[in-house]
Amino acid sequence: MTSLSLRQIEYLVAVVDEGRLTWAARRLHVTEPTLSQQLKTLERSVGAQLLIRGADGVRPTPAGAAFLPYGRAALRSSAEACAAARSADGQRQVPVRLDTLPSLLPGLLPALAHWSRAWPEVCLAVSVQSSREVLQERVVAGAADMAIGPRPMDWNGPVLSLGEEEVLVVCSIDEPLWGGACAAEELLRRRWVRYPEAGWAPADLVRGQGEAVSGARPGPVDVPSVAEAVELAARGVGLTAVPASAVPDRLRSQTIRLAPRQARETTLYRAPNAEEGIARHFATLGSSVAHAERGDQKEAPSGPSGRRAQSPRLTRPEREDPHRRPRPYGAE
């Protein structure tokens, strides 16, 4: 009897969904050699070549295309079997706990929706915290399974960089600097709309130089969320600084760019000793965030349910010879 591994089937599905070995390895949080070896083992077990690699990426062979529906069904059945066993045993479904920052949550919503549609049987609990330090402390303490925020300090667990976001200052259409650029120091005497997150106060934007600015300043307006801060700034109450993804499209032109340009890295990270399920969701969530943030229009990766979520087109440069003939996956 042929012995097949669910993990190997999951690898095959990820490669077909992503279309590139590199992207699939990132999604699965494994190395390319490991992924390649497992796929070769699966092909030997099946007794047929399942993938072929060419200039346009990796795609299934006719045998692979025939195998995929049954492979997806096997993954789905496995997830349903585990859920049924937990239900019969009286266990409630344990959610995946994700912490992030208020300024990042608006930009993460498309990615979270994309991931949730691909994994409808998994509960996701999202919480917002006030600073990078609190995010890191909660993951260390086990209060959160993973976090999306600035790169953690002195971290020995997996960290996935999601790229950098430019810092923008939202203003009203009556603002003279509207649509232009300005040094952060020149904005310190203005009225600011603040929200509860460390690192986004006016003085934080000048990286310690705010103390050099003296004199009376207008009193700030404090609000509970980023969305309210952006809306009040757009209405002329004051200025507020946010990541670019937190600015709605309708207000994109009502911003001031800082000179010199400021950008902040965003990462996804988890504890090094996380259980296997969390490690898997860490990889798939990272893939969903990357797709949504970089504009991937290709089909979203599917979870065990086989359902797909649409996401923007993700373009990643890879140097490949357009004249190279397709070759079997893993061939020299």
N, C-alpha and C positions, 0 to 999 in steps of 0.2 A: 504494500500500500504506500502511495506517495505521501511523504510528510511535508506539509507546507507550514510556514511560520506566518502568523498574523503580522508580525513586525515587518517581514519581507514584503508582504502584500501592501502594507501601509507605505513602505518605501516606493514600491512601484506606482501606486496611486499618486503619491506626492510628485514623482518625477514627471508623470504624464500631465498632471495639473499645472506644474510650474513650467514645463517645457525646456528646462535647463538643469543640468546636474548641479551646478553651483547654487542655483536658487533653491532647489529641493534640499540640498544639504543644509543650507541656512535655515530653511523652514523646519527641518527635522532636528536641527542642532547636533548634527553629526559631521564627521569629516567626509570629504569626497571619496577617498580610498575605501572607507568603511561602507559607504553607500554603494559604491561600485561592486565591492566584493559580495555584499548581500544580494544584489540584483543578479549577479552571475550565479550564485547559489540557488536562487529562486528559479532561474532559467534551467539549470541542471535538473532541479526537482520536477519541473513541469515537463521537461524534455522538448522544449521549443524555444526559439529566440523570440523574446517579447518586446524588445526595444531596438530601435535603430537610431544612430546619431548622424546628423548631417549639418550642413551650414546653417539651417534654420532651427537647430536645436535637436532635442530628443523627442521622438514620436513613437507610438506603438506600431509594431508590425501587425499584419492581419491576425496572427496568433495572439498578440498582445491585446488587440482590440476585442477579440472574442473572449479573452480571459477577464478583462476589466469589469464587466457588469457583475460577474460572479465574485470577483475579488472585493468589490464595493459591498456586495450583499453579505459577504463573510464578515467584513469589518462591522457592518451595521448589526448583524445578528449577534456578534460578540458583545457589542455595547448594550444591546437590548437584553441579552442574557444576564449580564452583570447587573443591570438596572432591575430586572425582574427578581434576581436573587436577593438583592438588597431590600427590595420592597417586601418580599415574602418574609425576610428576616426582621422586619420592623424597623429598618434603618431609613432615616430620611436622607435625601440626596444632599451631599456636602458640596457647597458652592466653591468655585474658584474665586479667591479673594484678590482683587486687584486694587492697589492704592495708586493715586496720582495726585497732581496739584490742580488747584482751581483754574489756573491760567491755561493748562494743557487739556482739560476735559472737553471744551468745545471742539477743538480740532481732532480729538480722538473719537468723537461720536460716530462718524462714518465707518471707521475701522472696527469699532465695537459692534456696530450693526452688521457689518460684513462678516465678522467672526461668529456672531450669534446665529446668523442664518445658516452658516456652514456647520455649526455644532448645536442644533436646537435642543438636544437632550442634556446639555451641560448647563448648570446654573452658574451665572456670573454675577458676583457682588462687587460693585465698584464704590469705593470711598475716596473722598478727597481729604488731604491733609494740608497743614499750613507751611511746611518747609521740607527741604531735602533731608535734613537731619531726622525729622519725624518719619518720613518715608523709610529711611534706612533702618531706623530703630525698630519699626513695626515688622519689617521683613526678618530682621535678626531675631526678634522675640517670637516669631511665628504668628503674629496677629494678622499678617498679610502673606499671601503666597508669592506674590510678585509685585513689582512697582514700576511705573513709568514716570520718569523724572530726570533731573540732572544726574550725571555720572556719579555713582556712590564713591565715597572716599575709602581707600584701603580695603577694597572688596575682593574676596577670594572666590566668589561664586560667579556663575555665568552672567555676562553683561553683553547686551546686544545694542549697538549704536543705531539709533533711528534717524540720525542726521542732525542738522542744525536748523534753527529757525531764527529769522531776523526779528529783532525787537522793534516794534512800531509804537508811536505815540498817537493815540486817537484824539481828534479835535473836532470842532464844529466847522461848518462851511464859512463862517465869518472870521475864522482864524487867519491872520496874515501869512502865517507859515504853511498854510494848508497845501498839501501836495509837494512840499519842498523838503529840504534837509536842514538840520540845525544841530549845533553842539548841545549836549545834554546840560552843560553848565548854564546855558542861556535860558533854560526852561525852569530852573530851580525857584525863581521868584513868582512863578505862576501858581494858580490854584490847581490842586490835584484831586482827583477822585481815586480813592484807595480801596483795595479789597484785601481780605485777610490771607496774604501769602508773603512770606519773607522773600526779599530780594528784588521787589518791584517798587519800592518807595523811590521818590525822586532822587534822593542822595545816593541810593544804590546804583543808579544809572551812570553816575560820574565816577564810580569806583573809588570812593573814599575822598574825592575832592570837594564834596558838598560842604565840609566844615569851613572851607575858605570863603563861602558865600555868607555874608552877614546882612543884617537888616531885617525889617519886618516882612513877613510873608503872609499871604492870605491863608485862612484856616482851611484845612483839607475837608473833603466830604468822604466819609467812610460808609461803604455799602457791603452787603454780605456776599456778593458774587461778582465774578468777572463780567457776566452778561449785563448786569446793572451798571457796572462801572463804564463799560463801553457805550451803553445807551446814553448815560448822563453826559459823558464826554462829547458824544456826537451832538447833543442838544445844547452844548455850550456852557455846561456847569463848570467844567475844568478839563484838565488833561489826564489821561491815564495811559500807562505803558503796559503792553501785552505782547505775547508771541503773535506772529503774523497769522497763525491758524485760528486765533481767537477773534479775528476781525471778520464780521460778516461781509459777504460780497458787496452788499449794497452800501457799505461804509468803507470799502477798500480805498477809495480816493480821499477820504477824510482822515488822512494820516500824515504824520511827520516822520521822516526817516532821520535817524541819529547819525551825526557825522563826528568822528569816524563811525562806520557801520558797526553795529553790535549784533552778535548772534549767539545763541546758547544751544549747546548740545542736549539732545534728549535721548535717554536710554531706557531699555527694558531690562530689568534684572531680577534674579531670584536667589534664594539661598542655595548653597552648594549641596546640601543634603536633602533636597526636595524629593518627594516620592515620584515614582515614574509617571503617574498621571499628570502631575503638575509640570514636570519636565516636558512632557509632550505638548501640553497646552501653552507652555512658554514659547515653544518653537512656532506653533501655529498662530498664536496671537502676534508674535513678532512679524510673521509673514503678512498678516492682515493689516497691521499698522503700516508696514512698508508699502504695501500695495496702495492703500488709500492716500497716504501722504505724498507719494511720488506720482500719483496719477496713472494707475494701472487699469487699462481697459480690458485686459484679458480675463477669462473666466476665473473666478475665485477658486481657491482650493476647496475641495469638498471634505466634509467630515464623514464619520461612519454612516451617517444618514444618507449620503450620496447627494444631498442637496447642495446647490451652489449659490453663491451670492455674487452679484455683479459689482465690480470695482473698477476704478480708472486704470488706464494703461500704464504699466510700469516699464520703463525702458532702461536697460542696464547695458552699457557698452561691453561687448566681448569681441575680441579680435579672432575672427574665424575666416578662413579662406573661402570665398563664395564659390570658387571653382572646385572645391574638394568634393569628391564623390561621397555619398552616404556610406557609412560603414556600420557594421554591427556594433551595438553598444559594448564598450570595454575592449574593442579590438585595438591592436597596436597600430 
